[in-house]
Each structure stands twice: as C-alpha cells, then as structure tokens.
Amino acid sequence: MDGVVLFLLSVVPIVLVPLGFAWAVTRARRRGLGGSIVGPFQEMWDPGGARSRIEIEIQAEQEAPAPSPGDPPSDPAWDGRSDR
C-alpha cells in the first residue's frame, strides 16, 4: 500500500503539471491572452519568436496616420470625380 501511494505521489505531479500548462496555453490562445501567459516561456526557448511577437503587437496597436490637409478622402466610393 505504501508503494502505491509513493508511486502516485511521484508520478501524478509529473503528469498533471504538463497537462496543466497545456490547458493554460490552449485556453490563453482561445481567449487571445497568449502573450501574457506564454510570453515568458517563449522568451526563454525562442527569443527570436518573442521579439517578432512583440514587434507584431506594437504594429497592431499603432494608430493609422492622419491624412494631410490636401489629401483626398479615403472613401472607396469616391474616385476623384466631382460630377456625382
């Protein structure tokens, strides 16, 4: 009986910890929280991927530049003709 309990106490954490990480990563990716949970691990094992992920996040958060005063409107229906 003691051998079974000792076996379970040593094997169960080895199995449950990776399963917990896999569950957390899957949940984070589904909810769009991947950078906050997976980010530190990605920085350890794939620094180049982490840098590119950070660059993509920076570009996604940037606002579009404001048009200059002389620029035509960016309406796709407007083609520059004023006879409409």
PDB file of N, CA, C and O in Angstrom:
ATOM      1  N   MET A   1       0.823  -1.187   0.000  1.00  0.00           N
ATOM      2  CA  MET A   1       0.000   0.000   0.000  1.00  0.00           C
ATOM      3  C   MET A   1       0.872   1.257   0.000  1.00  0.00           C
ATOM      4  O   MET A   1       0.576   2.214  -0.716  1.00  0.00           O
ATOM      5  N   ASP A   2       1.939   1.262   0.795  1.00  0.00           N
ATOM      6  CA  ASP A   2       2.826   2.426   0.839  1.00  0.00           C
ATOM      7  C   ASP A   2       3.512   2.651  -0.504  1.00  0.00           C
ATOM      8  O   ASP A   2       3.754   3.790  -0.903  1.00  0.00           O
ATOM      9  N   GLY A   3       3.822   1.560  -1.197  1.00  0.00           N
ATOM     10  CA  GLY A   3       4.468   1.678  -2.504  1.00  0.00           C
ATOM     11  C   GLY A   3       3.550   2.324  -3.537  1.00  0.00           C
ATOM     12  O   GLY A   3       4.008   3.103  -4.373  1.00  0.00           O
ATOM     13  N   VAL A   4       2.258   2.005  -3.483  1.00  0.00           N
ATOM     14  CA  VAL A   4       1.293   2.576  -4.424  1.00  0.00           C
ATOM     15  C   VAL A   4       1.136   4.068  -4.160  1.00  0.00           C
ATOM     16  O   VAL A   4       1.115   4.863  -5.100  1.00  0.00           O
ATOM     17  N   VAL A   5       1.026   4.454  -2.899  1.00  0.00           N
ATOM     18  CA  VAL A   5       0.870   5.867  -2.544  1.00  0.00           C
ATOM     19  C   VAL A   5       2.125   6.643  -2.948  1.00  0.00           C
ATOM     20  O   VAL A   5       2.024   7.738  -3.501  1.00  0.00           O
ATOM     21  N   LEU A   6       3.285   6.091  -2.680  1.00  0.00           N
ATOM     22  CA  LEU A   6       4.535   6.747  -3.059  1.00  0.00           C
ATOM     23  C   LEU A   6       4.638   6.879  -4.582  1.00  0.00           C
ATOM     24  O   LEU A   6       5.087   7.906  -5.093  1.00  0.00           O
ATOM     25  N   PHE A   7       4.224   5.846  -5.293  1.00  0.00           N
ATOM     26  CA  PHE A   7       4.237   5.887  -6.750  1.00  0.00           C
ATOM     27  C   PHE A   7       3.296   6.976  -7.259  1.00  0.00           C
ATOM     28  O   PHE A   7       3.657   7.754  -8.142  1.00  0.00           O
ATOM     29  N   LEU A   8       2.091   7.027  -6.698  1.00  0.00           N
ATOM     30  CA  LEU A   8       1.134   8.040  -7.133  1.00  0.00           C
ATOM     31  C   LEU A   8       1.608   9.456  -6.802  1.00  0.00           C
ATOM     32  O   LEU A   8       1.419  10.382  -7.592  1.00  0.00           O
ATOM     33  N   LEU A   9       2.219   9.614  -5.638  1.00  0.00           N
ATOM     34  CA  LEU A   9       2.726  10.930  -5.250  1.00  0.00           C
ATOM     35  C   LEU A   9       3.893  11.382  -6.123  1.00  0.00           C
ATOM     36  O   LEU A   9       4.146  12.581  -6.242  1.00  0.00           O
ATOM     37  N   SER A  10       4.590  10.459  -6.720  1.00  0.00           N
ATOM     38  CA  SER A  10       5.712  10.839  -7.571  1.00  0.00           C
ATOM     39  C   SER A  10       5.323  10.947  -9.045  1.00  0.00           C
ATOM     40  O   SER A  10       5.901  11.761  -9.765  1.00  0.00           O
ATOM     41  N   VAL A  11       4.370  10.160  -9.509  1.00  0.00           N
ATOM     42  CA  VAL A  11       4.020  10.155 -10.927  1.00  0.00           C
ATOM     43  C   VAL A  11       2.913  11.160 -11.253  1.00  0.00           C
ATOM     44  O   VAL A  11       2.958  11.798 -12.305  1.00  0.00           O
ATOM     45  N   VAL A  12       1.941  11.310 -10.391  1.00  0.00           N
ATOM     46  CA  VAL A  12       0.809  12.191 -10.675  1.00  0.00           C
ATOM     47  C   VAL A  12       1.263  13.643 -10.919  1.00  0.00           C
ATOM     48  O   VAL A  12       0.802  14.246 -11.888  1.00  0.00           O
ATOM     49  N   PRO A  13       2.134  14.226 -10.097  1.00  0.00           N
ATOM     50  CA  PRO A  13       2.572  15.599 -10.400  1.00  0.00           C
ATOM     51  C   PRO A  13       3.330  15.696 -11.728  1.00  0.00           C
ATOM     52  O   PRO A  13       3.230  16.700 -12.434  1.00  0.00           O
ATOM     53  N   ILE A  14       4.082  14.653 -12.060  1.00  0.00           N
ATOM     54  CA  ILE A  14       4.827  14.674 -13.316  1.00  0.00           C
ATOM     55  C   ILE A  14       3.872  14.688 -14.505  1.00  0.00           C
ATOM     56  O   ILE A  14       4.193  15.264 -15.544  1.00  0.00           O
ATOM     57  N   VAL A  15       2.735  14.080 -14.374  1.00  0.00           N
ATOM     58  CA  VAL A  15       1.738  14.042 -15.445  1.00  0.00           C
ATOM     59  C   VAL A  15       0.853  15.292 -15.406  1.00  0.00           C
ATOM     60  O   VAL A  15       0.542  15.858 -16.454  1.00  0.00           O
ATOM     61  N   LEU A  16       0.449  15.722 -14.219  1.00  0.00           N
ATOM     62  CA  LEU A  16      -0.504  16.824 -14.121  1.00  0.00           C
ATOM     63  C   LEU A  16       0.098  18.195 -14.433  1.00  0.00           C
ATOM     64  O   LEU A  16      -0.600  19.056 -14.968  1.00  0.00           O
ATOM     65  N   VAL A  17       1.350  18.416 -14.117  1.00  0.00           N
ATOM     66  CA  VAL A  17       1.953  19.727 -14.371  1.00  0.00           C
ATOM     67  C   VAL A  17       2.006  20.032 -15.870  1.00  0.00           C
ATOM     68  O   VAL A  17       1.559  21.106 -16.271  1.00  0.00           O
ATOM     69  N   PRO A  18       2.533  19.138 -16.717  1.00  0.00           N
ATOM     70  CA  PRO A  18       2.497  19.439 -18.157  1.00  0.00           C
ATOM     71  C   PRO A  18       1.076  19.551 -18.712  1.00  0.00           C
ATOM     72  O   PRO A  18       0.820  20.374 -19.592  1.00  0.00           O
ATOM     73  N   LEU A  19       0.158  18.738 -18.209  1.00  0.00           N
ATOM     74  CA  LEU A  19      -1.228  18.847 -18.653  1.00  0.00           C
ATOM     75  C   LEU A  19      -1.818  20.202 -18.255  1.00  0.00           C
ATOM     76  O   LEU A  19      -2.579  20.803 -19.014  1.00  0.00           O
ATOM     77  N   GLY A  20      -1.465  20.668 -17.076  1.00  0.00           N
ATOM     78  CA  GLY A  20      -1.927  21.993 -16.646  1.00  0.00           C
ATOM     79  C   GLY A  20      -1.376  23.098 -17.527  1.00  0.00           C
ATOM     80  O   GLY A  20      -2.102  24.027 -17.882  1.00  0.00           O
ATOM     81  N   PHE A  21      -0.090  23.009 -17.886  1.00  0.00           N
ATOM     82  CA  PHE A  21       0.495  24.004 -18.792  1.00  0.00           C
ATOM     83  C   PHE A  21      -0.176  23.948 -20.163  1.00  0.00           C
ATOM     84  O   PHE A  21      -0.471  24.987 -20.753  1.00  0.00           O
ATOM     85  N   ALA A  22      -0.417  22.739 -20.671  1.00  0.00           N
ATOM     86  CA  ALA A  22      -1.068  22.596 -21.974  1.00  0.00           C
ATOM     87  C   ALA A  22      -2.467  23.190 -21.936  1.00  0.00           C
ATOM     88  O   ALA A  22      -2.878  23.861 -22.882  1.00  0.00           O
ATOM     89  N   TRP A  23      -3.198  22.954 -20.865  1.00  0.00           N
ATOM     90  CA  TRP A  23      -4.539  23.510 -20.717  1.00  0.00           C
ATOM     91  C   TRP A  23      -4.484  25.037 -20.670  1.00  0.00           C
ATOM     92  O   TRP A  23      -5.288  25.707 -21.318  1.00  0.00           O
ATOM     93  N   ALA A  24      -3.535  25.588 -19.903  1.00  0.00           N
ATOM     94  CA  ALA A  24      -3.417  27.043 -19.777  1.00  0.00           C
ATOM     95  C   ALA A  24      -3.066  27.682 -21.119  1.00  0.00           C
ATOM     96  O   ALA A  24      -3.607  28.732 -21.465  1.00  0.00           O
ATOM     97  N   VAL A  25      -2.171  27.059 -21.870  1.00  0.00           N
ATOM     98  CA  VAL A  25      -1.786  27.599 -23.171  1.00  0.00           C
ATOM     99  C   VAL A  25      -2.961  27.552 -24.137  1.00  0.00           C
ATOM    100  O   VAL A  25      -3.209  28.519 -24.858  1.00  0.00           O
ATOM    101  N   THR A  26      -3.679  26.448 -24.158  1.00  0.00           N
ATOM    102  CA  THR A  26      -4.829  26.316 -25.052  1.00  0.00           C
ATOM    103  C   THR A  26      -5.903  27.347 -24.702  1.00  0.00           C
ATOM    104  O   THR A  26      -6.484  27.972 -25.590  1.00  0.00           O
ATOM    105  N   ARG A  27      -6.154  27.515 -23.439  1.00  0.00           N
ATOM    106  CA  ARG A  27      -7.160  28.487 -23.000  1.00  0.00           C
ATOM    107  C   ARG A  27      -6.730  29.912 -23.337  1.00  0.00           C
ATOM    108  O   ARG A  27      -7.545  30.727 -23.768  1.00  0.00           O
ATOM    109  N   ALA A  28      -5.451  30.205 -23.141  1.00  0.00           N
ATOM    110  CA  ALA A  28      -4.945  31.547 -23.435  1.00  0.00           C
ATOM    111  C   ALA A  28      -5.025  31.846 -24.925  1.00  0.00           C
ATOM    112  O   ALA A  28      -5.370  32.962 -25.312  1.00  0.00           O
ATOM    113  N   ARG A  29      -4.715  30.873 -25.757  1.00  0.00           N
ATOM    114  CA  ARG A  29      -4.777  31.102 -27.201  1.00  0.00           C
ATOM    115  C   ARG A  29      -6.214  31.310 -27.667  1.00  0.00           C
ATOM    116  O   ARG A  29      -6.472  32.148 -28.531  1.00  0.00           O
ATOM    117  N   ARG A  30      -7.146  30.553 -27.099  1.00  0.00           N
ATOM    118  CA  ARG A  30      -8.547  30.711 -27.480  1.00  0.00           C
ATOM    119  C   ARG A  30      -9.082  32.076 -27.079  1.00  0.00           C
ATOM    120  O   ARG A  30      -9.884  32.666 -27.804  1.00  0.00           O
ATOM    121  N   ARG A  31      -8.652  32.577 -25.948  1.00  0.00           N
ATOM    122  CA  ARG A  31      -9.151  33.859 -25.451  1.00  0.00           C
ATOM    123  C   ARG A  31      -8.307  35.038 -25.914  1.00  0.00           C
ATOM    124  O   ARG A  31      -8.650  36.185 -25.629  1.00  0.00           O
ATOM    125  N   GLY A  32      -7.225  34.785 -26.613  1.00  0.00           N
ATOM    126  CA  GLY A  32      -6.373  35.875 -27.080  1.00  0.00           C
ATOM    127  C   GLY A  32      -5.444  36.413 -26.014  1.00  0.00           C
ATOM    128  O   GLY A  32      -5.006  37.560 -26.106  1.00  0.00           O
ATOM    129  N   LEU A  33      -5.134  35.623 -25.014  1.00  0.00           N
ATOM    130  CA  LEU A  33      -4.243  36.061 -23.939  1.00  0.00           C
ATOM    131  C   LEU A  33      -2.871  35.417 -24.057  1.00  0.00           C
ATOM    132  O   LEU A  33      -2.136  35.345 -23.071  1.00  0.00           O
ATOM    133  N   GLY A  34      -2.520  34.956 -25.228  1.00  0.00           N
ATOM    134  CA  GLY A  34      -1.299  34.181 -25.410  1.00  0.00           C
ATOM    135  C   GLY A  34      -0.035  34.891 -24.967  1.00  0.00           C
ATOM    136  O   GLY A  34       0.856  34.262 -24.397  1.00  0.00           O
ATOM    137  N   GLY A  35       0.061  36.182 -25.217  1.00  0.00           N
ATOM    138  CA  GLY A  35       1.279  36.893 -24.876  1.00  0.00           C
ATOM    139  C   GLY A  35       1.539  36.970 -23.388  1.00  0.00           C
ATOM    140  O   GLY A  35       2.692  36.935 -22.959  1.00  0.00           O
ATOM    141  N   SER A  36       0.494  37.072 -22.599  1.00  0.00           N
ATOM    142  CA  SER A  36       0.699  37.235 -21.165  1.00  0.00           C
ATOM    143  C   SER A  36       1.077  35.939 -20.474  1.00  0.00           C
ATOM    144  O   SER A  36       1.823  35.964 -19.495  1.00  0.00           O
ATOM    145  N   ILE A  37       0.586  34.818 -20.953  1.00  0.00           N
ATOM    146  CA  ILE A  37       0.881  33.550 -20.294  1.00  0.00           C
ATOM    147  C   ILE A  37       2.055  32.838 -20.949  1.00  0.00           C
ATOM    148  O   ILE A  37       2.935  32.324 -20.259  1.00  0.00           O
ATOM    149  N   VAL A  38       2.072  32.807 -22.267  1.00  0.00           N
ATOM    150  CA  VAL A  38       3.088  32.054 -22.987  1.00  0.00           C
ATOM    151  C   VAL A  38       4.347  32.893 -23.199  1.00  0.00           C
ATOM    152  O   VAL A  38       5.412  32.337 -23.470  1.00  0.00           O
ATOM    153  N   GLY A  39       4.248  34.211 -23.083  1.00  0.00           N
ATOM    154  CA  GLY A  39       5.357  35.110 -23.363  1.00  0.00           C
ATOM    155  C   GLY A  39       6.658  34.786 -22.634  1.00  0.00           C
ATOM    156  O   GLY A  39       7.699  34.701 -23.285  1.00  0.00           O
ATOM    157  N   PRO A  40       6.646  34.602 -21.318  1.00  0.00           N
ATOM    158  CA  PRO A  40       7.907  34.296 -20.630  1.00  0.00           C
ATOM    159  C   PRO A  40       8.543  32.990 -21.092  1.00  0.00           C
ATOM    160  O   PRO A  40       9.767  32.903 -21.191  1.00  0.00           O
ATOM    161  N   PHE A  41       7.739  31.984 -21.374  1.00  0.00           N
ATOM    162  CA  PHE A  41       8.289  30.714 -21.836  1.00  0.00           C
ATOM    163  C   PHE A  41       8.833  30.851 -23.255  1.00  0.00           C
ATOM    164  O   PHE A  41       9.848  30.244 -23.597  1.00  0.00           O
ATOM    165  N   GLN A  42       8.156  31.649 -24.078  1.00  0.00           N
ATOM    166  CA  GLN A  42       8.632  31.854 -25.436  1.00  0.00           C
ATOM    167  C   GLN A  42       9.944  32.626 -25.426  1.00  0.00           C
ATOM    168  O   GLN A  42      10.820  32.360 -26.249  1.00  0.00           O
ATOM    169  N   GLU A  43      10.094  33.575 -24.512  1.00  0.00           N
ATOM    170  CA  GLU A  43      11.341  34.321 -24.424  1.00  0.00           C
ATOM    171  C   GLU A  43      12.505  33.425 -24.010  1.00  0.00           C
ATOM    172  O   GLU A  43      13.639  33.642 -24.438  1.00  0.00           O
ATOM    173  N   MET A  44      12.230  32.419 -23.181  1.00  0.00           N
ATOM    174  CA  MET A  44      13.301  31.510 -22.753  1.00  0.00           C
ATOM    175  C   MET A  44      13.726  30.583 -23.876  1.00  0.00           C
ATOM    176  O   MET A  44      14.922  30.401 -24.108  1.00  0.00           O
ATOM    177  N   TRP A  45      12.763  29.991 -24.579  1.00  0.00           N
ATOM    178  CA  TRP A  45      13.090  28.940 -25.537  1.00  0.00           C
ATOM    179  C   TRP A  45      13.156  29.421 -26.974  1.00  0.00           C
ATOM    180  O   TRP A  45      13.748  28.743 -27.813  1.00  0.00           O
ATOM    181  N   ASP A  46      12.566  30.573 -27.289  1.00  0.00           N
ATOM    182  CA  ASP A  46      12.582  31.075 -28.657  1.00  0.00           C
ATOM    183  C   ASP A  46      12.660  32.602 -28.629  1.00  0.00           C
ATOM    184  O   ASP A  46      11.662  33.279 -28.877  1.00  0.00           O
ATOM    185  N   PRO A  47      13.845  33.148 -28.327  1.00  0.00           N
ATOM    186  CA  PRO A  47      13.957  34.605 -28.201  1.00  0.00           C
ATOM    187  C   PRO A  47      13.620  35.352 -29.492  1.00  0.00           C
ATOM    188  O   PRO A  47      13.054  36.444 -29.443  1.00  0.00           O
ATOM    189  N   GLY A  48      13.963  34.776 -30.642  1.00  0.00           N
ATOM    190  CA  GLY A  48      13.634  35.429 -31.906  1.00  0.00           C
ATOM    191  C   GLY A  48      12.137  35.511 -32.124  1.00  0.00           C
ATOM    192  O   GLY A  48      11.626  36.524 -32.599  1.00  0.00           O
ATOM    193  N   GLY A  49      11.435  34.439 -31.776  1.00  0.00           N
ATOM    194  CA  GLY A  49       9.978  34.438 -31.894  1.00  0.00           C
ATOM    195  C   GLY A  49       9.340  35.434 -30.945  1.00  0.00           C
ATOM    196  O   GLY A  49       8.338  36.065 -31.281  1.00  0.00           O
ATOM    197  N   ALA A  50       9.918  35.576 -29.763  1.00  0.00           N
ATOM    198  CA  ALA A  50       9.385  36.534 -28.789  1.00  0.00           C
ATOM    199  C   ALA A  50       9.559  37.956 -29.293  1.00  0.00           C
ATOM    200  O   ALA A  50       8.661  38.786 -29.149  1.00  0.00           O
ATOM    201  N   ARG A  51      10.720  38.238 -29.888  1.00  0.00           N
ATOM    202  CA  ARG A  51      10.943  39.593 -30.425  1.00  0.00           C
ATOM    203  C   ARG A  51       9.978  39.901 -31.561  1.00  0.00           C
ATOM    204  O   ARG A  51       9.444  41.007 -31.644  1.00  0.00           O
ATOM    205  N   SER A  52       9.756  38.931 -32.432  1.00  0.00           N
ATOM    206  CA  SER A  52       8.825  39.184 -33.543  1.00  0.00           C
ATOM    207  C   SER A  52       7.389  39.326 -33.027  1.00  0.00           C
ATOM    208  O   SER A  52       6.624  40.125 -33.567  1.00  0.00           O
ATOM    209  N   ARG A  53       7.013  38.570 -31.998  1.00  0.00           N
ATOM    210  CA  ARG A  53       5.673  38.700 -31.408  1.00  0.00           C
ATOM    211  C   ARG A  53       5.486  40.088 -30.814  1.00  0.00           C
ATOM    212  O   ARG A  53       4.423  40.692 -30.964  1.00  0.00           O
ATOM    213  N   ILE A  54       6.515  40.597 -30.140  1.00  0.00           N
ATOM    214  CA  ILE A  54       6.443  41.937 -29.553  1.00  0.00           C
ATOM    215  C   ILE A  54       6.317  42.982 -30.655  1.00  0.00           C
ATOM    216  O   ILE A  54       5.540  43.928 -30.526  1.00  0.00           O
ATOM    217  N   GLU A  55       7.080  42.816 -31.742  1.00  0.00           N
ATOM    218  CA  GLU A  55       7.006  43.760 -32.857  1.00  0.00           C
ATOM    219  C   GLU A  55       5.623  43.747 -33.504  1.00  0.00           C
ATOM    220  O   GLU A  55       5.101  44.800 -33.871  1.00  0.00           O
ATOM    221  N   ILE A  56       5.031  42.568 -33.645  1.00  0.00           N
ATOM    222  CA  ILE A  56       3.685  42.466 -34.222  1.00  0.00           C
ATOM    223  C   ILE A  56       2.670  43.148 -33.319  1.00  0.00           C
ATOM    224  O   ILE A  56       1.771  43.832 -33.810  1.00  0.00           O
ATOM    225  N   GLU A  57       2.797  42.974 -32.004  1.00  0.00           N
ATOM    226  CA  GLU A  57       1.873  43.631 -31.074  1.00  0.00           C
ATOM    227  C   GLU A  57       2.012  45.147 -31.146  1.00  0.00           C
ATOM    228  O   GLU A  57       1.013  45.864 -31.084  1.00  0.00           O
ATOM    229  N   ILE A  58       3.244  45.641 -31.277  1.00  0.00           N
ATOM    230  CA  ILE A  58       3.466  47.087 -31.368  1.00  0.00           C
ATOM    231  C   ILE A  58       2.825  47.635 -32.636  1.00  0.00           C
ATOM    232  O   ILE A  58       2.165  48.673 -32.597  1.00  0.00           O
ATOM    233  N   GLN A  59       3.012  46.947 -33.764  1.00  0.00           N
ATOM    234  CA  GLN A  59       2.435  47.415 -35.019  1.00  0.00           C
ATOM    235  C   GLN A  59       0.913  47.349 -34.991  1.00  0.00           C
ATOM    236  O   GLN A  59       0.250  48.207 -35.574  1.00  0.00           O
ATOM    237  N   ALA A  60       0.352  46.352 -34.328  1.00  0.00           N
ATOM    238  CA  ALA A  60      -1.107  46.225 -34.259  1.00  0.00           C
ATOM    239  C   ALA A  60      -1.731  47.330 -33.412  1.00  0.00           C
ATOM    240  O   ALA A  60      -2.879  47.710 -33.641  1.00  0.00           O
ATOM    241  N   GLU A  61      -0.992  47.844 -32.444  1.00  0.00           N
ATOM    242  CA  GLU A  61      -1.529  48.879 -31.558  1.00  0.00           C
ATOM    243  C   GLU A  61      -1.332  50.284 -32.103  1.00  0.00           C
ATOM    244  O   GLU A  61      -1.906  51.231 -31.564  1.00  0.00           O
ATOM    245  N   GLN A  62      -0.535  50.449 -33.159  1.00  0.00           N
ATOM    246  CA  GLN A  62      -0.294  51.779 -33.703  1.00  0.00           C
ATOM    247  C   GLN A  62      -1.533  52.283 -34.428  1.00  0.00           C
ATOM    248  O   GLN A  62      -2.249  51.522 -35.079  1.00  0.00           O
ATOM    249  N   GLU A  63      -1.765  53.580 -34.299  1.00  0.00           N
ATOM    250  CA  GLU A  63      -2.890  54.201 -34.970  1.00  0.00           C
ATOM    251  C   GLU A  63      -2.500  54.527 -36.409  1.00  0.00           C
ATOM    252  O   GLU A  63      -1.325  54.719 -36.720  1.00  0.00           O
ATOM    253  N   ALA A  64      -3.493  54.586 -37.269  1.00  0.00           N
ATOM    254  CA  ALA A  64      -3.247  54.973 -38.650  1.00  0.00           C
ATOM    255  C   ALA A  64      -2.875  56.453 -38.688  1.00  0.00           C
ATOM    256  O   ALA A  64      -3.413  57.248 -37.917  1.00  0.00           O
ATOM    257  N   PRO A  65      -1.967  56.825 -39.575  1.00  0.00           N
ATOM    258  CA  PRO A  65      -1.583  58.243 -39.632  1.00  0.00           C
ATOM    259  C   PRO A  65      -2.741  59.101 -40.128  1.00  0.00           C
ATOM    260  O   PRO A  65      -3.538  58.682 -40.967  1.00  0.00           O
ATOM    261  N   ALA A  66      -2.808  60.290 -39.596  1.00  0.00           N
ATOM    262  CA  ALA A  66      -3.863  61.221 -40.007  1.00  0.00           C
ATOM    263  C   ALA A  66      -3.550  61.725 -41.415  1.00  0.00           C
ATOM    264  O   ALA A  66      -2.385  61.940 -41.748  1.00  0.00           O
ATOM    265  N   PRO A  67      -4.569  61.913 -42.235  1.00  0.00           N
ATOM    266  CA  PRO A  67      -4.316  62.409 -43.592  1.00  0.00           C
ATOM    267  C   PRO A  67      -3.869  63.868 -43.565  1.00  0.00           C
ATOM    268  O   PRO A  67      -4.227  64.624 -42.662  1.00  0.00           O
ATOM    269  N   SER A  68      -3.092  64.246 -44.554  1.00  0.00           N
ATOM    270  CA  SER A  68      -2.665  65.632 -44.686  1.00  0.00           C
ATOM    271  C   SER A  68      -3.852  66.484 -45.120  1.00  0.00           C
ATOM    272  O   SER A  68      -4.809  65.956 -45.686  1.00  0.00           O
ATOM    273  N   PRO A  69      -3.810  67.779 -44.871  1.00  0.00           N
ATOM    274  CA  PRO A  69      -4.955  68.625 -45.226  1.00  0.00           C
ATOM    275  C   PRO A  69      -5.305  68.591 -46.718  1.00  0.00           C
ATOM    276  O   PRO A  69      -6.477  68.757 -47.055  1.00  0.00           O
ATOM    277  N   GLY A  70      -4.358  68.388 -47.614  1.00  0.00           N
ATOM    278  CA  GLY A  70      -4.639  68.407 -49.049  1.00  0.00           C
ATOM    279  C   GLY A  70      -4.991  67.047 -49.624  1.00  0.00           C
ATOM    280  O   GLY A  70      -5.307  66.953 -50.811  1.00  0.00           O
ATOM    281  N   ASP A  71      -4.947  65.990 -48.825  1.00  0.00           N
ATOM    282  CA  ASP A  71      -5.226  64.642 -49.326  1.00  0.00           C
ATOM    283  C   ASP A  71      -6.713  64.470 -49.609  1.00  0.00           C
ATOM    284  O   ASP A  71      -7.555  65.005 -48.888  1.00  0.00           O
ATOM    285  N   PRO A  72      -7.039  63.706 -50.680  1.00  0.00           N
ATOM    286  CA  PRO A  72      -8.460  63.429 -50.934  1.00  0.00           C
ATOM    287  C   PRO A  72      -9.006  62.470 -49.882  1.00  0.00           C
ATOM    288  O   PRO A  72      -8.235  61.786 -49.210  1.00  0.00           O
ATOM    289  N   PRO A  73     -10.311  62.414 -49.732  1.00  0.00           N
ATOM    290  CA  PRO A  73     -10.900  61.487 -48.752  1.00  0.00           C
ATOM    291  C   PRO A  73     -10.546  60.041 -49.107  1.00  0.00           C
ATOM    292  O   PRO A  73     -10.314  59.721 -50.273  1.00  0.00           O
ATOM    293  N   SER A  74     -10.506  59.184 -48.110  1.00  0.00           N
ATOM    294  CA  SER A  74     -10.137  57.787 -48.342  1.00  0.00           C
ATOM    295  C   SER A  74     -11.362  56.906 -48.525  1.00  0.00           C
ATOM    296  O   SER A  74     -11.288  55.691 -48.341  1.00  0.00           O
ATOM    297  N   ASP A  75     -12.488  57.509 -48.886  1.00  0.00           N
ATOM    298  CA  ASP A  75     -13.709  56.746 -49.125  1.00  0.00           C
ATOM    299  C   ASP A  75     -13.541  55.939 -50.410  1.00  0.00           C
ATOM    300  O   ASP A  75     -13.262  56.518 -51.460  1.00  0.00           O
ATOM    301  N   PRO A  76     -13.708  54.594 -50.352  1.00  0.00           N
ATOM    302  CA  PRO A  76     -13.511  53.796 -51.561  1.00  0.00           C
ATOM    303  C   PRO A  76     -14.518  54.117 -52.660  1.00  0.00           C
ATOM    304  O   PRO A  76     -14.232  53.861 -53.830  1.00  0.00           O
ATOM    305  N   ALA A  77     -15.686  54.667 -52.330  1.00  0.00           N
ATOM    306  CA  ALA A  77     -16.676  55.013 -53.345  1.00  0.00           C
ATOM    307  C   ALA A  77     -16.296  56.294 -54.073  1.00  0.00           C
ATOM    308  O   ALA A  77     -16.785  56.546 -55.173  1.00  0.00           O
ATOM    309  N   TRP A  78     -15.443  57.092 -53.482  1.00  0.00           N
ATOM    310  CA  TRP A  78     -15.027  58.353 -54.083  1.00  0.00           C
ATOM    311  C   TRP A  78     -13.834  58.085 -54.971  1.00  0.00           C
ATOM    312  O   TRP A  78     -12.816  57.577 -54.500  1.00  0.00           O
ATOM    313  N   ASP A  79     -13.938  58.416 -56.254  1.00  0.00           N
ATOM    314  CA  ASP A  79     -12.840  58.149 -57.169  1.00  0.00           C
ATOM    315  C   ASP A  79     -12.213  59.410 -57.716  1.00  0.00           C
ATOM    316  O   ASP A  79     -11.482  59.355 -58.706  1.00  0.00           O
ATOM    317  N   GLY A  80     -12.476  60.528 -57.108  1.00  0.00           N
ATOM    318  CA  GLY A  80     -11.834  61.779 -57.514  1.00  0.00           C
ATOM    319  C   GLY A  80     -12.691  62.623 -58.444  1.00  0.00           C
ATOM    320  O   GLY A  80     -12.346  63.778 -58.695  1.00  0.00           O
ATOM    321  N   ARG A  81     -13.785  62.101 -58.961  1.00  0.00           N
ATOM    322  CA  ARG A  81     -14.638  62.884 -59.844  1.00  0.00           C
ATOM    323  C   ARG A  81     -15.628  63.684 -58.997  1.00  0.00           C
ATOM    324  O   ARG A  81     -16.151  63.185 -58.001  1.00  0.00           O
ATOM    325  N   SER A  82     -15.874  64.911 -59.399  1.00  0.00           N
ATOM    326  CA  SER A  82     -16.798  65.745 -58.631  1.00  0.00           C
ATOM    327  C   SER A  82     -18.151  65.868 -59.310  1.00  0.00           C
ATOM    328  O   SER A  82     -18.944  66.720 -58.910  1.00  0.00           O
ATOM    329  N   ASP A  83     -18.456  65.055 -60.323  1.00  0.00           N
ATOM    330  CA  ASP A  83     -19.728  65.151 -61.034  1.00  0.00           C
ATOM    331  C   ASP A  83     -20.818  64.278 -60.426  1.00  0.00           C
ATOM    332  O   ASP A  83     -21.836  64.067 -61.084  1.00  0.00           O
ATOM    333  N   ARG A  84     -20.675  63.789 -59.282  1.00  0.00           N
ATOM    334  CA  ARG A  84     -21.693  62.937 -58.653  1.00  0.00           C
ATOM    335  C   ARG A  84     -22.645  63.736 -57.846  1.00  0.00           C
ATOM    336  O   ARG A  84     -23.565  63.180 -57.247  1.00  0.00           O
TER     337      ARG A  84
END
